[in-house]
């Protein structure tokens, strides 16, 4: 992964390799070849070493470096491929993402912390009942909530860690944060944007500890946000809650900590007000699916978490999401009205032709659709996507009530997502189409996203607490942080794929042959069918593998003549006679043919026996 600024010393050409035994030699084969511009990986490099002269053993991951004469030699030993944590650590090394923070940065932080702690010009909110809600394994807590009912309205305080108090513009920590641009999360590990002294200590809103914040105080009523105020504050979180805990509180399966029952219910009411107000504006309610991979001492678990969608009840994640979105929107309107330079989170309106293509895709899968205007502008295209998505999710809900369609959600959500343009950061406010918001920014995660820190400085300048960002720098900064966001997301997906394949390989090692299994077709390409499957009883199958199209032609023990082709709508594969062979959402019994954990690949083959459900 490229760095924005060149390192102080020239990098030594190197690559991360897995050592294999080949007769009298050890072969070091590149594990993670970089992607080419077209998205494909080049062929892995390999290096042969006489076994007696190689300082490594088969199964080890090593860094192979080239000396001044271009000759390979084994450098650092990075661990073993049969240990997931060491395998993911090697991935970070290969992508240039495992970068240490210098000791001089901690010294700089110590100096700025003394200045920040001496600041007395803050609103003291420590008496307010306050809580954080995060994943159970979170270590950086950059947002906290307080809430109180005021008749039919709710007063909500969204407290965000005041990173700007510890990271002045132009300092060493600031330059390092720009360089990284975002934190990177892989299963069991994180490469933070800020040094740990800040990200997990001084700026983390830990339970029972005084912390410096920037607070957005909102009065929320049924129509939405009525009032907003902004100021620096000092808070003390009364409880560190997890999403699972709060969901149990809402289901009355557990009692919240003393003094937090009413604030939680008030926050929930405010979030519901905000959600309904956003629905009335025509916001797109897109379902998302994220793998949750938890590494325990004795086992690694993988599950697929579904969130969002018009039919979903507001859970703990939805509560926090609605409050954060409201705070982000309020801050965006404040800096826009003050004409202060800032970075906005821009989501362009969808292309009308792409919306028509989505309508045709859904129709080909027998989903109800809505009529589209003959001529669509950007606003009409955004409204049409929201209507198509709503109709699709309602149809999925009816299928699920009849015991079908759970995994089809994966395919449908992917089609809807691909119909949208990608969001990015820009100093120009162009609105956020998916949220139906005229102005939107990222403000609520300054520990892990650099644009949020820029927005903090912009907001604070509107209340006379900081100089504004330099307008001349924001164009390039928006492009850079958008690029880094895409790179990090790609690397996180790669890490998730490796972890999932690792779990499948371990299950096969423990149980022998696994399957046959019932898979669900969730994606199609010119040469393969992508199938989601589970190893246990799961509503949503958390694993995904690839079935080559040639394997479908050989299914059933006989080879079918002719080619299999991808339908122009990319929703089905058909044979040379025009007959549909498989389409999105179909069940497909499969067997696991090969697993390559170190490369995140699972190769599947059509099942020959009775599938296991």
VEXLUM-895611 format. One record per residue (C-alpha): residue in one letter; x, y, z. Coordinates in steps of 0.5 Angstrom, whole numbers, padded with zeros to 4 digits, always signed. Each point is the difference from the previous one (the first is absolute). Example, Ala and Ser with C-alpha at 12.3 -4.5 7.8 and 13.67 -1.06 7.14 Angstrom:
BEGIN
A+0025-0009+0016S+0002+0007-0002
This chain:
BEGIN
X+0000+0000+0000X+0003+0007-0002X+0002+0005+0005X-0002+0007-0002X+0007+0002+0002X+0007-0004-0002X+0003-0003+0006X+0007+0003+0003X+0004-0006-0003X-0001-0003-0007X-0004-0006+0001X+0003-0007-0001X-0003-0004-0006X-0004-0006+0004X-0006-0004+0000X-0003-0005+0005X+0000-0007-0002X-0002-0007+0003X+0006-0005+0001X-0002-0007-0004X+0005-0006+0000X+0002-0002-0007X+0005-0006+0000X+0006+0003+0002X-0002+0007+0000X-0005+0004+0003X-0004+0004-0004X-0002+0007+0003X-0007+0002-0004X-0003+0007+0000X-0006+0000+0004X-0004+0006-0002X+0002+0003-0007X-0002+0007-0001X-0006+0002-0004X+0001+0002-0007X-0004+0007-0002X-0005-0005-0003X-0002-0003+0006X+0004-0007-0001X+0006-0002+0003X+0006-0002-0003X+0004-0007+0000X+0003-0001+0007X+0008+0001+0000X+0003-0006+0003X+0008-0001+0003X+0003-0007+0001X+0005-0001+0005X+0005-0006+0002X-0003-0003+0006X+0006+0000+0004X+0001+0008-0001X-0007+0002+0001X-0001+0003+0007X-0008-0002+0000X-0004-0006+0000X-0006-0003-0004X-0006+0004+0002X+0003+0006+0002X-0002+0007-0003X+0007+0004-0001X+0002+0006-0003X+0004-0001-0006X+0005+0006-0002X+0004+0002-0006X+0007+0002+0002X+0004+0005-0004X+0002-0005-0006X-0008-0002+0000X+0001-0007+0003X-0005-0002+0005X+0001-0002+0007X-0005-0001+0006X-0001+0006+0004X-0005+0000+0006X-0004-0006+0002X-0007+0002+0001X-0003-0006+0003X-0004-0006-0003X-0005-0001-0005X-0004-0004+0005X-0001+0005+0005X-0005+0005-0002X+0002+0006+0004X+0007-0001-0003X-0003-0001-0007X-0003+0007+0000X+0006+0003+0003X+0004-0002-0006X-0006+0003-0004X+0001+0007+0003X+0008-0001-0001X-0002-0002-0008X-0004+0006-0001X+0004+0005+0004X-0005+0001+0005X+0004-0002+0006X+0003+0007+0002X+0003+0001+0007X-0001+0007+0003X+0006+0004+0002X+0002+0001+0007X+0000+0007-0001X-0007+0000-0001X-0002-0002+0007X+0005+0006+0002X-0004+0005-0004X-0007-0003+0003X+0003+0001+0007X+0001+0007-0002X-0007+0001-0003X-0003-0003+0006X+0002+0004+0005X-0002+0006-0004X-0007-0003-0001X-0001-0002+0007X+0001+0007+0002X-0006+0003-0004X-0005+0002+0004X-0005+0003-0005X-0004-0006+0000X-0007-0002+0002X+0000-0005+0005X-0005-0006-0002X+0003-0005+0005X-0007+0000+0004X-0004-0002-0006X-0001-0008+0000X+0004-0002-0006X+0002-0006-0003X+0004-0003-0006X-0003-0006-0005X+0005-0003-0004X+0002-0007-0002X+0002-0005+0005X+0007+0000-0002X+0001+0008-0001X+0006+0003+0003X-0001+0007-0003X-0006+0003+0002X-0001+0007-0003X-0008+0001+0001X-0004+0001+0006X-0007+0001+0001X-0005+0004+0005X-0007+0001+0000X-0006+0002+0003X-0008+0001-0001X-0003+0007+0000X-0007-0001-0001X-0001-0003-0007X+0007+0002-0002X+0007-0003+0001X+0006+0004+0002X+0006-0004-0002X+0007+0001+0001X+0005-0003-0005X+0007+0000+0003X+0006-0001-0005X+0007+0000+0002X+0004+0006+0000X+0006-0002-0004X+0001+0007-0003X+0002+0002+0007X+0006-0005+0000X+0002+0000-0008X+0001+0007-0002X+0001+0001-0007X+0007-0001-0003X+0003-0004+0005X+0003-0007+0000X-0006-0003+0002X-0004+0004-0005X+0004-0002-0006X+0000-0007+0002X-0007+0000+0001X-0001+0003-0007X+0005-0005-0003X-0005-0006+0003X-0006+0004-0001X-0004-0006+0003X+0000-0006+0005X+0001-0007-0003X-0004-0005+0004X+0001-0008-0002X-0002-0006+0005X+0003+0001+0006X+0004+0006-0001X+0000+0007-0002X+0005+0005-0003X-0002+0007+0003X+0000+0006-0004X+0003+0003+0007X+0005-0002+0005X-0003-0005+0005X+0001+0005+0005X-0005+0004-0003X-0005-0005-0003X+0000-0004+0006X+0001+0004+0005X+0000+0008+0001X-0005+0001-0006X-0004-0007+0002X-0007+0002+0004X+0002-0006+0005X-0005-0001+0006X+0001+0004+0006X+0005+0004-0003X+0000+0008-0001X+0001+0001-0008X+0000+0006-0004X-0006+0000-0006X-0003+0005-0005X-0008-0001+0002X-0005+0001-0005X-0007+0001+0004X-0006-0001-0004X-0007+0001+0001X-0004-0006-0003X-0007+0000-0001X-0005-0004-0005X+0001+0004-0006X+0008+0000+0001X+0005+0004+0003X-0003+0007+0003X+0007+0003+0003X+0007-0001+0000X+0006+0002+0004X+0007-0001+0000X+0006+0001+0005X+0006-0003+0003X-0002-0004+0006X+0003-0005+0006X-0004-0006+0001X+0001-0007+0004X-0003-0006-0003X-0004-0004+0005X+0000-0007-0004X+0003-0003-0006X-0006-0004-0003X+0000-0005-0006X-0005+0000-0005X-0002-0007+0002X-0001+0003+0007X-0004+0006-0002X-0004-0005-0005X-0002-0004+0007X-0002+0006+0003X-0005+0002-0005X-0002-0007+0000X-0001+0000+0007X+0004-0006+0001X+0005+0004+0005X+0000+0006+0004X+0004+0006-0002X+0005+0003+0005X-0003+0004+0005X-0001+0007-0002X+0000-0002-0007X-0007-0003-0002X-0003+0007-0001X+0005+0003-0004X+0001-0006-0005X-0008+0000-0001X+0000+0007-0001X+0006-0001-0005X-0004-0006-0003X-0006+0005-0001X+0004+0005-0003X+0003-0005-0005X-0006-0002-0002X-0003+0007-0002X+0007+0001-0004X-0001-0006-0004X-0008+0002-0001X+0002+0007-0002X+0005-0003-0005X-0004-0005-0003X-0005+0006-0002X+0005+0003-0003X+0001-0006-0005X+0007-0002+0003X+0003-0007-0003X-0001-0005+0005X+0005-0005-0002X+0002-0007+0003X+0007-0001+0002X+0003-0007+0001X+0007+0000+0004X+0004-0006+0002X+0001+0000+0008X+0006-0004+0001X+0002-0001+0007X+0007-0004+0002X-0001-0003+0007X+0005-0004+0004X-0002-0007-0003X-0005+0002-0006X-0001+0005-0005X-0007+0001-0002X-0003+0003-0006X-0007+0003-0001X-0003+0005-0005X-0003+0006+0003X-0006+0003-0003X-0002+0007+0001X-0005+0006-0003X-0005-0001-0004X-0007+0003+0000X-0003-0006+0004X+0005-0001+0005X-0002+0003+0007X+0005+0005+0003X+0005-0004+0004X+0006+0002+0004X+0004+0001-0006X-0005+0004-0004X-0001+0005+0006X+0007+0002+0000X+0000+0000-0007X-0006+0005+0000X+0003+0005+0005X+0007+0000-0003X-0004+0002-0007X-0004+0005+0003X+0007+0003+0003X+0003+0000-0006X-0005+0003-0004X-0001+0006+0005X+0008+0001+0000X+0000+0000-0007X-0006+0005+0000X+0004+0005+0005X+0006+0000-0004X-0003+0001-0006X-0004+0006+0002X+0006+0003+0003X+0004-0001-0006X+0006-0003+0003X+0004-0005-0004X-0001-0007+0001X-0001-0007-0003X-0007-0003-0001X-0002-0007-0001X-0003+0000-0007X-0004-0005-0003X-0002+0001-0007X-0007-0001-0003X+0000-0007-0004X+0000+0000-0008X-0007-0001-0003X+0003-0005-0005X+0002-0004+0006X-0006+0000+0004X-0004-0002-0006X+0005-0006+0000X-0001-0002+0007X-0008+0000-0001X+0001-0005-0006X+0005-0004+0004X-0006+0000+0006X-0005-0002-0005X+0004-0005-0003X+0000-0004+0007X-0008+0001+0000X+0001+0006+0005X-0006+0005+0000X+0003+0007-0003X-0003+0007+0000X-0001+0004-0007X+0006+0005-0001X-0001+0006-0004X+0002+0001-0007X+0005+0005+0002X+0003+0000+0006X+0005+0005+0003X+0004-0001+0006X-0005+0001+0005X-0005-0004-0003X+0005-0006-0001X+0002+0001+0008X-0008-0001+0001X+0000-0006-0004X+0005-0004+0003X-0003+0001+0007X-0007-0002-0003X+0003-0006-0004X+0004-0002+0007X-0006+0001+0004X-0004-0005-0004X+0005-0005-0001X+0001+0000+0008X-0007-0001+0001X+0000-0006-0005X+0006-0003+0003X-0004+0001+0007X-0006-0004-0003X+0004-0005-0003X+0004-0001+0007X-0007-0001+0003X-0001-0006-0004X+0007-0003+0002X+0003+0003-0006X+0005+0005-0003X+0004+0001+0007X+0007-0001-0004X-0003+0004-0007X+0000+0006+0004X+0008+0000-0001X-0001+0000-0007X-0005+0005-0001X+0003+0005+0005X+0007-0001-0004X-0004+0002-0006X-0003+0006+0003X+0007+0002+0003X+0003+0000-0007X-0006+0004-0003X+0003+0006+0004X+0006+0004-0001X+0006+0000+0005X+0000+0006+0006X+0006+0004+0001X+0003+0006+0003X+0000+0007-0003X+0001+0007+0002X-0007+0001-0004X-0006-0001+0003X-0004-0004-0005X-0005-0004+0005X-0001-0007+0002X-0005-0004-0005X-0001-0006+0004X-0001+0004+0007X-0005+0005-0004X+0005+0005+0003X+0001+0007-0003X+0007+0001+0004X+0003-0006+0004X+0007-0001+0003X+0004-0005+0004X+0001+0003+0007X-0001-0006+0005X+0006-0004-0001X+0007+0004+0001X+0004-0005+0003X-0001-0005-0006X-0001+0005-0006X+0004+0006-0002X-0006+0004-0004X-0004+0000+0007X+0006+0004+0003X+0000+0005-0005X-0007+0001+0001X+0001+0000+0008X+0005+0006-0002X-0005+0003-0005X-0006+0000+0005X+0004+0003+0006X+0002+0006-0004X-0007+0001-0001X+0000+0001+0008X+0006+0004+0000X+0004-0006+0003X+0005-0002-0005X+0003+0003-0007X-0004-0003-0006X+0003-0005-0005X+0004+0003-0006X-0005+0000-0006X+0006-0001-0005X+0002-0007+0003X-0007-0003+0001X-0001-0002-0008X+0006-0004+0000X-0001-0003+0007X-0007-0002-0002X+0003-0004-0006X+0005-0003+0005X-0004-0002+0006X-0006-0003-0005X+0006-0004-0004X+0003-0003+0007X-0008-0001+0002X+0000-0005-0006X+0006-0003+0001X-0001-0002+0007X-0007-0003-0001X+0003-0004-0006X+0006-0002+0005X-0006-0002+0006X-0004-0004-0005X+0007-0004-0002X+0001-0001+0007X-0007-0002+0002X+0000-0005-0006X+0007-0003+0003X-0003-0001+0006X-0007-0003-0002X+0004-0005-0005X+0005-0002+0006X-0006-0002+0004X-0003-0004-0005X+0007-0003-0001X+0000-0002+0008X-0007-0003+0000X+0002-0005-0006X+0007-0001+0004X-0004-0002+0006X-0006-0004-0003X+0003-0002-0006X-0005+0001-0006X-0005+0005+0001X-0006+0000-0004X-0004-0001-0005X-0003+0007+0002X-0006+0004-0003X+0003+0007-0003X-0004+0006-0002X+0002+0003-0007X+0002+0008+0002X+0004+0002-0006X+0002-0002-0007X+0006+0002-0005X+0002-0002-0007X+0004-0006+0003X-0003-0002+0007X-0006+0000+0005X+0001+0002+0007X-0004-0004+0005X-0001+0002+0007X+0000-0006+0005X+0000-0001+0007X+0003-0006+0005X-0005+0000+0005X-0007+0002+0001X+0000+0008-0002X-0005+0004-0003X+0005+0004-0004X+0005-0004-0003X+0007+0003+0002X+0005-0003-0005X+0000+0001-0007X+0004-0004-0005X+0001-0001-0008X-0003-0005-0005X+0003+0000-0007X-0005+0000-0005X+0004-0006-0003X-0002-0004+0006X-0008+0001-0001X+0001-0002-0007X+0003-0007+0003X-0005+0000+0005X-0004-0007+0001X+0006-0004-0003X-0001+0002-0007X+0003+0006-0004X-0005+0004-0003X+0002+0003-0007X+0001+0007-0002X+0001+0006+0004X-0003+0003+0006X-0001+0008+0000X-0002+0005+0004X-0007+0004-0001X+0001+0007-0002X-0004+0002+0006X+0006-0004+0005X-0006-0004+0003X+0001-0006-0003X+0004-0005-0004X-0003-0004-0006X+0002-0005-0005X+0001+0000-0007X-0007-0001-0001X-0002+0006+0004X-0003-0005+0006X+0002+0003+0007X+0005-0004+0004X+0000+0004+0006X-0002+0007+0002X+0001+0004+0006X-0003-0002+0007X-0001-0008-0003X+0002-0005+0005X+0006-0004-0002X+0003-0006+0003X+0008+0000+0001X+0006-0003+0002X+0006+0003+0003X+0005-0002-0005X+0006+0004+0002X+0002+0006+0005X+0006+0004+0000X-0001+0004+0007X+0007+0004-0002X-0003+0003-0006X-0008+0000+0003X-0002-0004-0006X-0006-0006+0001X-0001-0004-0007X-0006-0004+0000X-0003-0005-0004X-0007-0002-0002X-0002-0006+0005X-0001-0007-0002X-0003-0002+0007X-0006+0002+0004X+0001+0007+0003X+0001+0001+0007X-0005+0006+0003
